[in-house]
Amino acid sequence: MKDVSTSNARRWFLSQCGVGLGSMGLGELLMDSAVARTAALAPRPSDGGHAVKPPHRAGTAKAVIHLFMAGAPSQLELFDEKPTLTRLEGRPLPASVIGDQRYAFIQPDANVLGPRFSFQRHGESGALISDAMPHLAKIADDVCFVRSMHTDQFNHAPAQIFLNSGFSQPGRPCIGSWVLYGLGAETNNLPSFVVMSTGAGLSGGAALWSSGFLPTVYTGVPFRSQGDPILNVNNPAGVSDSLQQDTYSLINQLNQKRLATIGDPEIATRIASFEMAARLQTSAPELMDLSTETQETLNLYGCDPAKPSFARACLLARRMVERGVRFINIYHSGWDAHSNVEGNVRNNSRTTDQASAALVTDLKRHGLLDETLVVWGGEFGRTPMVESNPALGRSQGRDHHPQAFTMWLAGGGIRPGMTLGATDDFGFHITESPVHVHDLQATLLHTLGLDHERLTYHHAGRDFRLTDVHGSVVRDILA
């Protein structure tokens, strides 16, 4: 006999949950539709996961090398001369300048610290560069200095993530991922988005090269600084080429079947990763073999091929551009000068100045600078006031300063030999041509032929972009 009470209870439960038979049928149809849409968005493994796509307009750059000085170099010791600070050293800034600004490690009434290096004008452009960067001074006419950068973030991790992804928290795609998503790759033999790191650890971590909500095929691929660039790029002992190929074939068949069934783009990423791994067994050793470079080139960079260094990373970046790599991040951390800003700048400049300038020179003589954008800078600037805290063992340092800092760019359609923007006599506030981080991101995409307002990805119910709802192309610095 049928249990009427049980039957009624079941119907009541389904009706209250909105999961009647019709609803379940509709849900299945919607699920099929979602799978179809996901499959349509999935990258095609046969194209390395990201086939070449046409830009929105003709770009001036094909590749980007981003030299990220993590920790935030002091613009007051490098690019933004302020004689007024020398005169005021040991006295507090006027209260009218500081306003209600607060800092992490110093009080607003902290005394002024004058620049620790002398400045000279260089090149026909007359660019002001401190004595800490003699090599950059030699290429002053190839570089565009932007002295009016500003950001929304004042701590390292969110500021580094913000500059890379346009958002202060992890989860959004970084610039390199957006570029690959928008343009695709020009090489199938190497990753199209490569990350290298020198110095200490990074506050922003892997979020700095994450693809966020984009398919992970667009994530940056970290290269190790010594040994094989990627672990296990060579066959383990006892694994022959034929055995490896048979293994690849079987895994590929299983992955292709699963991809066809559920349309998950992460499966396509996995397939593309296996295909790239196989090609890297040939291409990676050839890329990393610097024996083909002349001694003159090695000397230009200050590079010892046998030792990991910022110089070696810069030389590898030029070789990657030659081989079609689209986006290269080189992170050099250690610029966080809360104490002894003079020693910090001197040591880090000694490590990075020669190689950074050599990279521009080398790209130029190889005919690659016009189509390669080089970007140099950190996540924010440093305060004109001194940081001195005996309890923390700090003296003669500078705190974080998001209101004004300097970056430089070269090549890729950027106007050389110019300086944009200015700050007040204290280096505290911007007085001419402010450039927000979103403006920099919009300009970088513009040089590649991408419209930052049109480069979007639908996620969580709305369209996202690198610059979100902000940013304007800085046309004054375009050639």
C-alpha positions, 0 to 999 in steps of 0.5 A, spaced: 500 500 500 502 506 498 504 511 503 501 517 502 504 521 507 511 520 505 509 521 498 506 528 500 512 530 504 516 528 498 512 533 494 512 538 499 520 538 500 521 539 492 516 544 492 519 548 497 526 547 494 524 549 487 526 543 485 520 539 481 521 535 475 520 541 471 526 545 475 530 539 475 529 538 467 531 545 466 537 545 470 540 539 466 539 544 460 542 550 463 548 545 465 549 543 458 548 550 456 554 552 461 558 546 459 557 548 451 559 555 453 565 553 457 568 549 452 567 554 447 571 559 451 576 553 452 583 554 449 585 549 444 591 545 446 593 544 439 595 552 438 599 551 445 593 554 449 593 561 446 593 561 438 595 568 435 589 573 435 589 580 431 589 586 436 584 591 436 589 596 432 596 596 430 600 596 435 607 599 436 610 593 441 610 585 440 613 584 447 614 586 454 619 586 458 617 588 465 623 589 470 619 590 477 624 593 482 620 590 488 620 593 495 620 600 491 626 604 490 627 611 492 625 616 487 629 621 491 635 618 491 635 616 483 630 620 479 627 626 482 632 631 485 630 635 491 635 640 493 629 643 498 630 637 502 637 638 503 636 645 505 631 642 510 634 636 513 633 635 520 627 639 520 619 637 519 616 638 513 610 644 513 604 641 516 600 644 510 604 639 505 603 633 509 595 634 511 592 628 514 597 623 511 599 617 515 604 612 515 606 605 517 612 606 520 613 614 521 610 619 524 607 625 520 612 630 523 618 626 522 624 630 520 626 631 513 632 627 510 636 630 504 637 626 498 644 621 499 646 622 492 648 627 487 644 628 480 647 630 473 644 632 467 645 627 461 644 626 454 641 631 449 635 630 453 638 633 459 635 628 464 636 628 471 639 622 473 643 620 480 650 618 480 647 611 483 646 609 476 651 611 471 649 606 466 642 608 465 645 615 464 649 613 458 642 611 455 638 617 457 636 619 450 633 612 449 628 612 455 622 616 458 622 618 465 615 618 468 616 622 475 608 623 476 606 616 478 601 614 483 598 608 486 592 607 491 596 602 495 601 603 501 603 596 503 608 592 499 603 586 497 597 589 495 601 595 491 605 589 488 598 586 486 595 592 484 600 594 479 600 587 476 593 586 476 589 592 477 586 590 483 589 590 490 587 583 492 589 576 489 584 573 484 584 577 478 589 576 472 595 579 471 598 584 465 601 578 462 595 574 462 591 579 459 596 580 454 596 573 452 588 572 452 588 578 448 594 577 443 595 569 443 602 567 442 608 567 437 611 561 439 609 554 441 616 552 443 617 556 449 612 559 454 609 565 452 609 568 459 615 567 463 617 570 470 624 570 473 626 572 480 632 575 483 633 577 490 629 576 496 622 573 496 616 577 493 611 580 498 605 579 492 607 572 491 604 568 485 598 572 485 603 577 481 603 572 475 597 569 476 591 568 471 586 569 476 579 567 473 582 567 466 583 559 464 590 557 467 593 556 460 594 564 461 598 563 467 606 566 467 611 560 468 616 561 473 623 559 471 628 557 476 635 562 476 639 556 476 640 549 473 634 547 469 629 552 468 623 548 470 624 542 474 624 535 471 624 538 464 629 532 462 627 525 462 628 521 469 633 515 469 631 509 465 625 513 461 626 512 454 624 517 449 619 512 446 616 510 453 615 517 454 612 518 448 607 512 449 605 515 456 604 522 453 599 519 448 595 515 453 595 521 457 593 525 452 587 521 449 584 520 456 584 528 457 581 529 450 576 524 452 574 528 458 575 535 455 570 533 450 565 530 456 565 536 460 568 542 457 572 544 462 578 549 460 583 547 465 583 540 462 585 544 456 590 547 460 593 540 462 593 538 455 597 544 453 602 543 459 604 536 457 605 538 449 609 544 452 613 540 456 615 535 451 617 541 446 621 544 452 626 538 453 629 541 446 627 549 447 629 550 454 636 547 454 638 551 447 635 558 450 639 557 457 645 556 453 649 562 453 655 559 450 653 562 443 653 569 446 660 573 445 664 575 451 663 582 449 655 581 450 656 578 457 661 584 459 656 589 456 651 586 461 656 584 467 653 577 466 657 570 468 653 565 465 655 560 470 652 564 476 644 566 477 644 574 477 639 579 475 644 580 469 643 573 467 636 574 467 636 580 463 640 577 457 635 571 457 630 576 456 633 578 450 634 571 448 626 570 449 624 576 445 628 573 439 624 567 440 617 569 440 616 570 448 610 575 449 611 577 456 617 577 461 617 579 468 623 580 472 623 581 479 628 584 483 626 584 490 630 588 496 629 595 495 625 596 501 629 601 504 626 602 511 633 603 514 640 606 510 637 608 504 643 610 501 646 603 502 640 600 499 640 604 493 647 603 492 647 596 493 641 595 488 643 599 483 650 596 483 646 589 481 641 592 476 643 598 473 648 595 468 644 590 466 638 594 465 641 599 461 645 593 457 638 590 455 635 596 452 642 597 448 642 590 446 635 590 444 636 596 440 643 593 436 639 587 435 633 591 432 628 589 437 627 595 441 622 598 437 617 592 438 619 591 445 617 595 451 621 595 457 618 598 463 622 599 470 620 601 477 617 599 483 610 599 486 610 605 490 615 611 492 619 613 498 617 618 503 621 625 503 621 624 511 626 620 515 625 613 518 629 612 524 626 607 529 632 605 534 627 599 537 627 596 530 634 598 529 632 603 523 636 609 521 636 614 515 631 610 512 625 612 508 617 609 509 612 607 503 610 613 499 604 612 494 603 619 492 609 620 488 614 615 485 618 615 478 618 609 473 622 609 466 620 606 459 623 604 453 622 602 446 615 599 444 613 606 441 614 610 447 617 617 446 625 616 448 629 622 451 623 625 455 621 626 462 613 627 464 611 630 470 613 633 476 613 633 484 613 639 489 619 641 492 619 636 497 617 630 492 611 629 496 605 631 491 605 631 484 604 638 481 604 636 473 601 630 469 599 625 474 599 618 472 595 613 475 597 605 475 591 604 471 593 609 466 600 605 466 596 599 464 592 602 459 598 605 456 602 598 456 596 595 453 595 600 447 602 599 445 601 592 444 595 594 440 589 592 445 584 597 447 584 597 455 576 598 455 575 593 450 579 587 452 574 584 457 572 577 460 565 575 463 566 572 470 561 572 476 556 575 472 559 581 469 565 583 464 572 585 467 578 588 465 585 590 467 583 597 468 576 595 471 573 602 470 579 606 470 585 608 466 587 613 460 592 612 455 598 617 457 598 619 450 604 624 451 609 619 452 607 615 445 612 616 439 
